[in-house]
Amino acid sequence: MKAVNAMELEIGLYDWSSLPCRSCKSADHVPGELLRMARAQTPEEAKPRDIEFHVLQDSWATKTAVPVARALMAGLADRSVPLAARHHFLDLLSSFVVVDDDDIAEACKDAVRAGIWSLYEEVLSGRSQDTALFAYWLLLEAETAPARRERLLQVARDLLPENLHLDD
């Protein structure tokens, strides 16, 4: 039996051919795009090619954004996913949680909350200030315990960019 990682497990939960795509007949191509991104070794290879204008366009998203967000969070739980892919995963997630459709945005925030410790690990890992910043922005949107965010800043301030400005 072939080993399945958490992202593949999550992707397998959905009938992608029944989900909407802004550019194609259905979103059945999206799982392949997510797995391609997860296996990419360089930032250029990891760029989402079939997400923008398919699942997300500017601040408008289809309901397909919700299973994509869940799959991206599952991918972040896999430490073997390269930094380049992690960066693009977090970038996409940060777009999904602020889309114009409040129901989709809230469902994406719920997906982020379900894997919130992956975001804390991303900040605390010290792998990259850029990915740490995306993870921190997601925590600002999704974390329901402000004291936990404040504690994170106390212990990991040096892992985030110096020019981080907090509005809260």
N, C-alpha and C positions, 0 to 999 in steps of 0.2 A: 504494500500500500504506500502511495506517495505521501510524503510528509506535507502537511498543510500548515501555513503560518496563520497568525491571527487575522491578518488582512484578507487572505484568501477565504478564511472561514466567514468573515463578515460579508465579503462580496457574494459568497454563495447563498446568502439569505434572501436575495432579491431577484425578482424576475425583471431584469434590466430591459428586456424587449417590450415590457408594458409601461416603462417609465418614459416621460417626455424628454425630448431633446429639441433645442431651439433651431438646430441646423439639419438634423437628420430625421428619419422616420421614427426612430426610437433611440433610447440610450444604451442599446445592446453593445456598443463599441466602448463604453466607458470603463468597464472592468479591465479590459486589455490596456487601456491608457493608464489606469491607476497602477497596475502591476508593472508596466513599462517604466513609469516614474520611480517606483519603489526599487527597481533593479539598476537604475542609472548610477553611473559612477562619477559623472561630472555635472556641474550646474547646468550646462547647456543641454545635456542629455535628459536631465530631470525636469526641464520646463514642461508645464502642462500644455500640450498642443490641442487636445480634443476636449478640453474642459471649458476654456473661454470660448464664447459664442455657441457653446453646446449646452452647458449646465448653467453658466454664469455669463452675463454680459453687462458690463459696468456694475450697477448695483441691483440689477434684476436677475433673479434666479428662478429656475424651474424647481418643482418639488423633488427632482432628482438630486438636488444639493444635499438633502438630508441623508440618504444612504451613502452618498459620496463622503460627507462629513464623518459618518460613522466608520467607514472604511479607512479614511485618513487617520482617524484617532487610533484604530486598531494597528495601522502601519507604524504609528509613532511608538507603540508599545513594543515593537520588534527592534531590539538594539542592533540587529544586522542591517537595518535600512541605513544606507549611507547618508552622510551629512547633507549632501547636495539635495537629495530627495526630501529629507526632513525639512529643510528650509522651504522648499516649494509646498510641502504639505501644510506647514504652518501658515504660509502666505495665503494659500487658498482658504484655509479655515478662518483666518482673520477677515477675509472678504465675506464668507458665508454668514458669519454671526452678525453682520451689519447690513444685510440686504434690505431692500425696500419692503418686502413682504414680511410683516411682523411674525406671522405664523411660521414661515420657513426659517427666519432668523432665530426664533425661540427654539424651534426643534433642533437647529444646528447647535445652539448653545447647550441644549440638553445632551447632545452627542458629545460635546466637549466636556461637559460636567461628568459624564460617565467615565471618562478617561483622564480626569483632571490631574492625577498624580504623574502622568506622562509629561504634562506641561511643567510641573515643578521639577521633575528630573531633568528636563531639557534646560531649564534655567540653571540648575545646580551643577550640571555636568561640566560646565566650562568649555564645552566643545566649540562654541561660536557665540560671540556677542550678538550677531545678527539673528540667529535662530532663538537665542535667549530672549531677545527683544520681542520677536513675534509671539513667543510663548507667554511672555509677560503681558502683552496686549490682550491675548486671549483670556488670561487670568483676570484682567481688569473687566472684561465683558461677562465672564461666566462664573467666576468664583463667588460663592454665596457667603463666605466667611471673610470679611474684610481684615480681621485680625491675622488670619493666615497669610494674606498678601503682605501686610505690614511686616510680619515676622520674616517673610522671604526677603524683603528689602533690607532688613537689618543684617541678615546673614549672607546675602548674595549680592549686595550692592555693587561690589567690584566685578561681578560677572556680567553686568549690564552696561550698556554704553553710558559714558559720562554725561552725555547731553540728554539723558532721559528726563523728561519733564512730566511731573504728575499733576493731573488736574483735579484729583480727588483729595 
